[in-house]
Amino acid sequence: MNEYERPMQDDYMERGAGEGAGANPAAASAATASAVPAWAAGTTAAGPTTAGMTATRPRDRKRVGPAVFVTCLVAAGLLGGGTAVGTTALLNPPTQGSATAQAQYTPVIVNNTSSVNAVTAAAQKATPSVVTISASSGSSGGTGSGIILDTDGHILTNTHVVTLDGQAANAAIEVRTSDGKVYTAKIVGTDPLSDLAVIQITAQGLVPATLGDSGAVKVGDAAIAIGAPLGLSGTVTDGIVSAVNRTIETDSSATSQTDSSTSGQGSISINVIQTDAAINPGNSGGALTNTQGEIIGVNVAIASAGSSSSSSQSGNIGVGFSIPINTAKRVAQEIIASGAATHGQLGLSVQDKASGTSSDFTTGAEVASVTAGSAADKAGLKAGDVITELAGRTVTDASELTAAAREQAAGTTVKITFLRGGQTQAADVTLGAATAG
């Protein structure tokens, strides 16, 4: 295996953690059949149709292609030395003696109301719906951000925020709302496969966020990030949507108690929106909005470059990633309904298909083996097939296939396109349920 090749990837053994989480098609049906809250209107079991980049653990290798490997920092800063190009999870671990060790509250202030631009207007609309989250367990702790979904107090954030990057299954959670009030929160459910979680507080006067349509986002659109980088609540930065349909690979945040079989293992593949709006550690779980103040994504990671160390986290370099809100809506709705979210699986093992014998580019996910009786088997896929599209997403490598399958709910029927003997073929496949291996 040369430095550009990637190990064979089992679709049914997602390279991240937590794909089980009790997922099954029946649960998906139950979640869909339950009453749909206003913020989830328009959400379907199939989820959104955005694809993306990839984030993984530190690697000494680099590769050319659509998947960008990113490095995920845990709360304790568990990174070895070396040079990496990757993503950093945006949990902000407190630093003793630091001026930003304690979350700071600052309301949105408009000094000149006669001269308000689009960013100011969006910030005024969305900021009351963005909270700062503090998680602690023993001597460990960190801050992140979250998005208020409804007046019942449900708040959307990242799994790595509430589990301290997978180090704590039962962290104590507190929430500071935009008016400066602090509430104790409970964890409704986590979903390590998507790095999304829902927590809940009991409070009056909550302002639910207005959720947009991430499927309508295009490159060049204005993007506004709101959250608590370095514990600085209510921070607003802006930029543009740099890319859509990225796949990133990032460290799993499953804990031993939520998923003992995959805790601390490997990484997960998720589809994201890329933005150059400045986001930093502490922005995790916060909002990415459009100029109408509608949430289009949940900030999750940033790319980093240069030497990593065990004592510090990287900051913004203009390459940030946000989970599309259409994906997040489906996951949140299922978590609220049943405590867990479901994810699709094909039931096969795949590897990257190189475009040539010595090429650094990949052109699909080549099937190495198919599990008997699996969704892929029932759809007629065979070893040697090269999958190039799933559910409307272009697939150029194994990670993109995994991400495309996982963002769908279990039991969803989607179209799969593949090459067999140089000929393009297509079939409908009803996805199975991802389970812990």
ZAMARGU-4260 file (C-alpha; in steps of 0.2 Angstrom, whole numbers, plus 5000, padded with zeros to 4 digits):
<rodrens>
0) 5000/5000/5000 | 5008/5016/4995 | 5006/5033/5004 | 4991/5038/4994 | 4981/5022/4996
5) 4968/5020/5009 | 4963/5005/5019 | 4948/4995/5013 | 4933/5002/5022 | 4918/4992/5028
10) 4902/5001/5024 | 4893/4991/5038 | 4908/4995/5050 | 4908/5013/5049 | 4925/5020/5052
15) 4918/5031/5065 | 4909/5026/5081 | 4892/5025/5087 | 4883/5020/5071 | 4873/5007/5081
20) 4865/5018/5094 | 4850/5007/5093 | 4847/5011/5075 | 4834/5001/5066 | 4821/5004/5052
25) 4806/5003/5065 | 4814/5017/5075 | 4815/5027/5059 | 4797/5024/5055 | 4792/5028/5073
30) 4801/5045/5072 | 4794/5049/5055 | 4776/5045/5061 | 4777/5056/5077 | 4771/5074/5078
35) 4782/5085/5068 | 4788/5101/5077 | 4787/5117/5067 | 4806/5118/5065 | 4806/5101/5057
40) 4793/5105/5044 | 4798/5099/5027 | 4810/5086/5034 | 4809/5069/5026 | 4817/5052/5031
45) 4828/5053/5017 | 4837/5068/5023 | 4846/5082/5013 | 4855/5080/4997 | 4872/5089/5001
50) 4889/5079/5000 | 4906/5085/5006 | 4924/5083/5012 | 4932/5072/5025 | 4940/5074/5042
55) 4951/5061/5051 | 4964/5058/5065 | 4982/5065/5062 | 4990/5057/5047 | 5008/5058/5041
60) 5002/5056/5023 | 4993/5068/5011 | 4983/5065/4996 | 4975/5074/4981 | 4957/5072/4979
65) 4939/5077/4985 | 4942/5070/5002 | 4952/5081/5014 | 4959/5073/5029 | 4957/5083/5045
70) 4964/5081/5062 | 4952/5082/5077 | 4958/5088/5093 | 4951/5081/5109 | 4948/5091/5125
75) 4964/5085/5133 | 4974/5090/5117 | 4978/5072/5113 | 4988/5075/5097 | 5006/5069/5092
80) 5018/5080/5084 | 5020/5082/5065 | 5013/5091/5051 | 4995/5089/5046 | 4981/5096/5035
85) 4965/5093/5043 | 4950/5098/5054 | 4950/5102/5072 | 4934/5100/5082 | 4928/5116/5089
90) 4926/5112/5107 | 4936/5125/5118 | 4945/5117/5132 | 4947/5129/5147 | 4965/5135/5150
95) 4971/5139/5168 | 4976/5157/5169 | 4969/5161/5153 | 4958/5177/5151 | 4946/5167/5140
100) 4945/5152/5152 | 4928/5158/5158 | 4913/5160/5146 | 4910/5178/5143 | 4893/5186/5139
105) 4891/5200/5127 | 4874/5205/5119 | 4872/5211/5101 | 4874/5230/5102 | 4869/5241/5087
110) 4876/5259/5090 | 4869/5266/5074 | 4852/5259/5069 | 4852/5270/5054 | 4866/5261/5046
115) 4863/5242/5048 | 4870/5230/5035 | 4865/5212/5031 | 4877/5204/5043 | 4870/5215/5058
120) 4852/5211/5053 | 4856/5193/5052 | 4865/5193/5069 | 4851/5202/5077 | 4839/5189/5071
125) 4849/5173/5075 | 4859/5178/5090 | 4845/5176/5103 | 4843/5158/5097 | 4861/5153/5099
130) 4868/5148/5116 | 4884/5144/5125 | 4886/5127/5132 | 4898/5122/5146 | 4902/5104/5149
135) 4912/5097/5163 | 4917/5080/5170 | 4929/5079/5185 | 4944/5089/5181 | 4939/5090/5162
140) 4929/5103/5154 | 4926/5114/5139 | 4914/5126/5130 | 4904/5125/5114 | 4889/5132/5106
145) 4871/5127/5103 | 4855/5132/5093 | 4838/5133/5101 | 4825/5123/5092 | 4809/5126/5101
150) 4801/5133/5116 | 4802/5116/5125 | 4820/5120/5127 | 4827/5108/5115 | 4845/5113/5109
155) 4855/5106/5095 | 4873/5105/5096 | 4888/5093/5093 | 4891/5076/5101 | 4909/5081/5104
160) 4903/5096/5114 | 4893/5086/5127 | 4904/5071/5128 | 4920/5082/5129 | 4927/5074/5113
165) 4921/5056/5118 | 4929/5057/5136 | 4913/5058/5146 | 4897/5049/5144 | 4888/5059/5158
170) 4896/5076/5158 | 4887/5090/5168 | 4880/5102/5156 | 4875/5121/5158 | 4868/5133/5145
175) 4870/5152/5145 | 4856/5160/5134 | 4859/5176/5124 | 4851/5186/5139 | 4865/5180/5150
180) 4854/5168/5161 | 4862/5151/5165 | 4852/5135/5165 | 4856/5117/5169 | 4853/5105/5154
185) 4850/5087/5152 | 4856/5077/5137 | 4841/5070/5127 | 4852/5060/5115 | 4868/5060/5106
190) 4872/5053/5088 | 4891/5050/5086 | 4889/5045/5068 | 4883/5063/5063 | 4892/5072/5078
195) 4875/5079/5082 | 4867/5079/5099 | 4851/5087/5107 | 4851/5094/5125 | 4836/5102/5134
200) 4833/5116/5147 | 4818/5122/5156 | 4816/5141/5153 | 4804/5154/5148 | 4805/5166/5134
205) 4816/5155/5123 | 4818/5161/5105 | 4818/5146/5093 | 4829/5148/5078 | 4822/5150/5060
210) 4829/5135/5050 | 4833/5138/5032 | 4836/5126/5018 | 4854/5120/5016 | 4849/5111/4999
215) 4847/5129/4992 | 4864/5135/4997 | 4876/5139/4983 | 4895/5143/4982 | 4897/5162/4985
220) 4882/5164/4996 | 4885/5175/5011 | 4888/5165/5027 | 4888/5171/5045 | 4895/5161/5060
225) 4888/5164/5077 | 4894/5156/5093 | 4906/5156/5107 | 4924/5154/5101 | 4936/5153/5115
230) 4921/5155/5127 | 4916/5172/5120 | 4898/5171/5118 | 4888/5180/5104 | 4903/5182/5093
235) 4898/5185/5075 | 4909/5183/5060 | 4905/5182/5041 | 4912/5176/5025 | 4905/5166/5010
240) 4900/5148/5007 | 4916/5141/4999 | 4910/5124/4994 | 4895/5113/4996 | 4894/5094/4995
245) 4911/5091/5004 | 4915/5075/5014 | 4926/5077/5029 | 4932/5063/5040 | 4933/5068/5059
250) 4937/5059/5075 | 4922/5049/5083 | 4916/5056/5099 | 4907/5041/5105 | 4910/5036/5123
255) 4912/5019/5131 | 4895/5020/5139 | 4886/5025/5123 | 4895/5013/5111 | 4908/5002/5119
260) 4912/4993/5103 | 4918/5009/5094 | 4923/5021/5107 | 4940/5029/5104 | 4941/5020/5087
265) 4944/5028/5070 | 4933/5042/5063 | 4917/5046/5055 | 4913/5052/5038 | 4900/5067/5036
270) 4895/5079/5023 | 4897/5097/5026 | 4896/5115/5019 | 4913/5123/5018 | 4915/5142/5023
275) 4928/5155/5026 | 4919/5163/5040 | 4930/5164/5054 | 4926/5150/5067 | 4937/5143/5081
280) 4937/5131/5095 | 4921/5135/5105 | 4911/5137/5089 | 4906/5119/5089 | 4887/5117/5088
285) 4884/5135/5084 | 4875/5143/5069 | 4880/5146/5052 | 4867/5157/5044 | 4862/5166/5028
290) 4859/5185/5027 | 4841/5182/5032 | 4846/5175/5049 | 4841/5158/5044 | 4851/5143/5050
295) 4859/5134/5036 | 4872/5124/5046 | 4879/5118/5062 | 4897/5122/5064 | 4907/5107/5068
300) 4926/5108/5063 | 4940/5118/5055 | 4954/5114/5044 | 4971/5116/5052 | 4989/5116/5045
305) 5006/5116/5052 | 5014/5107/5067 | 5002/5101/5080 | 5005/5100/5098 | 4998/5092/5114
310) 4996/5108/5122 | 4987/5119/5110 | 4973/5119/5097 | 4974/5127/5080 | 4964/5142/5075
315) 4954/5148/5060 | 4964/5148/5043 | 4948/5151/5033 | 4943/5133/5030 | 4928/5129/5041
320) 4915/5116/5040 | 4896/5115/5045 | 4884/5101/5045 | 4870/5105/5033 | 4854/5110/5043
325) 4843/5098/5032 | 4853/5084/5039 | 4853/5091/5057 | 4834/5093/5056 | 4831/5074/5053
330) 4844/5068/5066 | 4837/5080/5079 | 4819/5075/5076 | 4823/5057/5078 | 4833/5060/5094
335) 4819/5070/5101 | 4806/5057/5096 | 4816/5041/5102 | 4832/5046/5110 | 4843/5040/5095
340) 4844/5043/5076 | 4845/5030/5063 | 4858/5029/5048 | 4858/5019/5032 | 4870/5006/5027
345) 4873/4996/5011 | 4881/4981/5019 | 4897/4980/5009 | 4916/4983/5009 | 4923/4996/4998
350) 4940/5004/4993 | 4945/5019/4983 | 4945/5017/4965 | 4961/5025/4957 | 4959/5034/4941
355) 4975/5026/4935 | 4989/5014/4940 | 4999/5028/4947 | 4986/5042/4949 | 4983/5051/4965
360) 4965/5054/4960 | 4950/5043/4964 | 4935/5040/4953 | 4923/5030/4964 | 4921/5017/4978
365) 4926/4999/4972 | 4916/4985/4980 | 4927/4972/4988 | 4914/4961/4995 | 4895/4961/4998
370) 4887/4954/5014 | 4874/4941/5010 | 4857/4947/5013 | 4862/4965/5015 | 4854/4980/5006
375) 4868/4980/4993 | 4866/4961/4990 | 4847/4963/4987 | 4850/4977/4975 | 4862/4966/4965
380) 4879/4974/4968 | 4894/4963/4966 | 4912/4963/4970 | 4921/4973/4957 | 4907/4986/4954
385) 4913/5004/4955 | 4900/5015/4964 | 4899/5032/4957 | 4883/5039/4964 | 4871/5036/4979
390) 4855/5046/4983 | 4860/5059/4970 | 4877/5062/4977 | 4893/5060/4967 | 4904/5046/4974
395) 4923/5048/4970 | 4930/5038/4985 | 4925/5026/4999 | 4922/5040/5012 | 4910/5049/5001
400) 4900/5033/4999 | 4900/5030/5018 | 4894/5048/5021 | 4881/5047/5008 | 4873/5031/5015
405) 4875/5037/5033 | 4866/5054/5031 | 4850/5044/5025 | 4838/5037/5038 | 4838/5018/5039
410) 4824/5010/5028 | 4826/5024/5015 | 4825/5019/4996 | 4838/5028/4986 | 4845/5026/4968
415) 4863/5019/4967 | 4873/5021/4951 | 4889/5010/4947 | 4900/5004/4934 | 4901/4986/4929
420) 4912/4980/4915 | 4914/4998/4910 | 4895/5000/4908 | 4885/5012/4919 | 4870/5003/4928
425) 4858/5009/4941 | 4847/5001/4954 | 4836/5006/4968 | 4842/5000/4985 | 4833/5001/5002
430) 4846/5005/5015 | 4848/4994/5030 | 4851/5001/5048 | 4869/5005/5053 | 4873/4995/5069
435) 4888/4994/5080 | 4900/4981/5074
</rodrens>
